[in-house]
């Protein structure tokens, strides 16, 4: 599977932190890029690599949880 630079960053950080984290924090995005961060998280969910747990624009949160497939994929990057 081929990943974008942003997807690679997210997968690596997720597996380093135990499987759950904020996509916006991983990518150092502020609220002006919230929609972009959410879209990236949603694309990862469509690839069955993460489960979108929570999002909140006002708090700049797009929290995802890595799937088993994400842990396997992160070892290959």
N, C-alpha and C positions, 0 to 999 in steps of 0.2 A: 504494500500500500504506500502511496506517495503522499507526503504531508507538506503543507505550507510551512513557512518559517514560524508563523504564529502558532500553528497547531503543534509543531515540534516543541516550542517553548512551553506551551500549556501541558503537554503530555509529560515532559521531563519534570516540571515543577510539581505536578500532581503526584507523580510516583515518588518524588523525593519527600513530599509532605504527607505521605500516608494515604493518598487517594482522594482527598477532598480539599477544595480551595476556590478562591475567587479569581475568575478569569481576568477581571479588570486589573487586579493587583499584579498578577503574573505578567501581563503585557504592559504595565505602567500606563494604562489608559485612564484619562479623567472622564467626567460625565459627558463632555463634548463628543466622545467616541463611544458612548454607551451602545448605540445601535450596532456599531461595527463589532464590538466585543460580544454582544448577544448573538449576532449572526454567526460568528466564528464558533461559539459554544453550541449553537443549534446545529451547525454543520457537523461538528464532532459527535453530537447526539445522533444525527442521521446515519453516521458511520458506525454506530453502536460502540463508540469509544468512551463516552461519558453519559451520565444521566443528569439532566438539568434539575437541580433541587430548588433553587430560589433565585429570583431576580428582583431588584429594587433600584430604580433610577435615582431616587433621592439619596440613597446611601452608596450608590455606585457599586452595587453588588450583582454579580452573575456567578452564583455558587454552583459548582458541578462536582460530581463524584465519578471517579474513574471506574470503568468496568474491568473485568478480568482481561478482556481483549486489549484494553489500553496498557495494562501492565506488560503484556506480551509484546505489544507494538513498541513500547518505549525502550525495550531491550534491543530492538532491531535498528533504532535510529542512532 
